[in-house]
Amino acid sequence: MVLTAVASMLVLGVLFGFGLSIAARRLRVDEDPRIERALAALPGVNCGACGFSGCRGYAEAIVGGEKVTLCTAGGPGAAAVLAELMGVEVDATVRRRAVVHCRGGADCCGDAFDYVGEPDCRAAQLIGGGPKSCAYGCLGFGTCASVCPYGAITMSEQRLPVIDADKCTACGLCVRACPRRILSLLPVHYTTYLGCASRERGKTVKAVCSVGCIGCGLCARKDPNGAIEMVDNLPVLDFEKAGGDFSAAAEVCPTHSYVVEAHAVAPADAGPAERQVQPV
């Protein structure tokens, strides 16, 4: 009796296995070989900056018709390979990098209270809006640096982010992680920008920060391009209208709130760009 049962189970197992093998062959969906080739062209860091779950997800989307220029980590090189693979043409991509719209480090803008807690900007922001005297300034705990998968951000002695433009891929993770929204992505050939995000009136700014924008509007009045508009006590720069040239505005700023980078590169330059950031 036992042997009969064992033999029956063995026969059924063989039959089911044979049936499943046939079904697997007949119902198999062959993967498009271009997916693996697209995946090989991507950097494999799975940062998610493209909007997909990772490099494989983006590779599958590309084969499905998605744009080939969404990988900021791979840059123009990856875009060119992907374009050739998919038989499409792409315009020259503009290289970007993250910039910091705050110059109020520990030496220029102190804390309103002693913070004891998780050394994370997002956590600190939840405690009374953060310890920084300026409600708009960098909290200085380096959350942006911790989320950067490329090691492109370090924190200075004054607790401000320092962006290594050679390493930055403009993935945008730091921009999204900052609770104060003081980081943005700018094309590398735009080398002058505002290093302040405060919308307070001048008197309030002066009371807490020595390099903050006081909303005087002098930069807007002196800008020869007419590309600066004062909105909520803060200059709004129209980079395209000015061609990125805000040198005149930076020179007249009484609090040196502008940042001027010492070296510019061509808009489509995909190579390393050494530059130094200096106040004006």
Residue pairs with C-beta under 8 A, 6 or more apart in sequence:
32 63
34 63
34 85
34 86
35 56
35 59
35 60
35 63
36 59
37 85
38 58
38 59
38 62
38 63
38 82
38 85
38 86
39 55
39 56
39 59
41 74
41 78
41 81
41 82
41 85
42 55
42 58
42 59
42 71
42 73
42 74
42 78
43 55
43 71
43 73
43 74
43 78
44 55
45 55
45 73
45 149
45 150
46 53
46 54
46 55
47 73
47 149
47 169
47 171
47 173
48 54
48 173
49 70
49 71
49 72
49 73
49 169
49 170
49 171
49 172
49 173
50 58
50 70
50 71
50 72
51 70
52 58
52 61
55 71
58 66
58 70
58 71
62 68
62 82
62 86
63 86
68 79
68 82
68 83
68 86
68 88
68 90
69 79
69 90
69 93
71 78
71 79
71 82
72 96
72 169
72 170
72 171
72 172
73 150
73 169
73 171
75 93
75 95
75 169
75 270
76 92
76 93
76 95
76 268
76 270
77 270
79 90
79 93
80 90
83 89
83 90
92 267
92 268
93 268
93 270
94 187
94 189
94 267
94 268
95 170
95 187
95 188
95 265
95 267
95 268
95 269
95 270
95 273
96 170
96 185
96 186
96 187
96 188
97 163
97 165
97 168
97 170
97 185
97 186
97 188
97 273
98 144
98 152
98 153
98 163
98 168
98 170
98 172
98 174
98 175
98 183
98 184
98 185
99 163
99 183
99 184
99 185
99 186
99 193
99 259
100 138
100 160
100 161
100 163
100 182
100 183
100 195
100 259
101 182
101 183
101 184
101 193
101 194
101 195
101 196
101 197
102 136
102 137
102 138
102 160
102 180
102 182
102 195
102 196
102 197
103 160
103 195
103 196
103 211
103 212
103 256
103 257
103 259
103 279
104 132
104 134
104 137
104 138
104 160
104 196
104 209
104 210
104 211
104 212
105 138
105 140
105 156
105 158
105 159
105 160
106 140
106 157
106 158
106 159
107 158
108 158
108 209
108 210
108 211
109 132
109 133
109 134
109 137
109 208
109 209
109 210
109 211
109 212
110 133
110 208
111 131
111 132
111 133
112 131
112 132
112 133
113 128
113 131
114 131
115 124
115 127
115 130
115 131
117 123
117 124
117 127
118 124
119 141
119 142
120 141
120 143
120 146
121 130
121 139
121 140
121 141
121 142
121 143
121 144
121 177
121 178
121 179
121 180
122 143
122 177
122 179
124 130
124 131
124 139
124 141
125 139
125 179
125 180
129 135
130 139
130 179
130 180
131 139
132 138
132 139
132 140
133 208
133 209
134 198
134 200
134 205
134 208
134 209
134 212
135 198
135 200
136 180
136 182
136 196
136 197
136 198
136 199
136 200
137 180
137 182
137 197
137 198
137 209
137 212
138 159
138 160
138 161
138 180
138 182
139 179
139 180
140 155
140 159
140 160
141 159
142 153
142 155
142 159
142 161
143 177
143 178
143 179
144 153
144 161
144 174
144 177
144 178
144 183
145 153
145 154
145 155
145 161
145 174
147 173
147 174
147 177
148 173
148 174
149 171
149 173
150 167
150 168
150 169
150 171
151 164
151 167
152 163
152 164
152 165
152 166
152 167
152 168
152 169
153 161
153 162
153 163
153 164
153 168
153 174
154 161
154 162
154 164
155 161
155 162
156 162
161 174
161 183
162 277
165 188
165 273
165 274
165 275
166 272
166 273
166 274
170 185
172 185
174 183
175 181
175 183
175 184
175 185
180 197
181 197
182 197
186 193
186 239
187 239
187 244
187 267
188 264
188 265
188 267
188 269
188 273
189 244
189 264
189 265
189 266
189 267
190 239
190 244
191 244
191 260
191 261
191 262
191 263
191 264
191 275
192 244
192 245
192 246
192 247
192 249
192 250
192 258
192 259
192 260
192 261
193 237
193 246
193 258
193 259
194 213
194 234
194 235
194 237
194 257
194 258
194 259
195 211
195 257
195 258
195 259
195 279
196 211
196 212
196 213
196 234
196 257
197 234
198 205
198 209
198 212
198 213
198 233
198 234
199 232
199 233
199 234
200 215
200 233
201 214
201 215
201 233
202 214
202 215
202 216
202 233
205 212
205 213
205 214
205 215
206 212
206 214
210 255
211 255
211 256
211 257
211 279
212 255
212 257
213 233
213 234
213 235
213 253
213 255
213 257
214 254
214 255
215 230
215 233
215 234
216 254
217 230
217 235
218 252
218 253
218 254
219 228
219 235
219 246
219 249
219 250
219 252
219 253
219 258
220 228
220 229
220 230
220 235
220 249
222 248
222 249
222 252
223 242
223 246
223 248
223 249
224 248
225 241
225 242
225 243
225 245
226 241
227 237
227 238
227 239
227 241
227 242
227 246
228 235
228 236
228 237
228 238
228 242
228 246
228 249
229 235
229 236
229 238
230 236
235 249
237 246
246 258
247 260
249 258
250 258
250 260
250 280
251 280
253 280
256 279
256 280
258 279
258 280
259 277
259 278
259 279
259 280
260 277
260 278
260 279
260 280
261 275
261 276
261 277
261 278
262 275
262 276
262 277
262 278
263 273
263 274
263 275
263 276
264 275
265 271
265 273
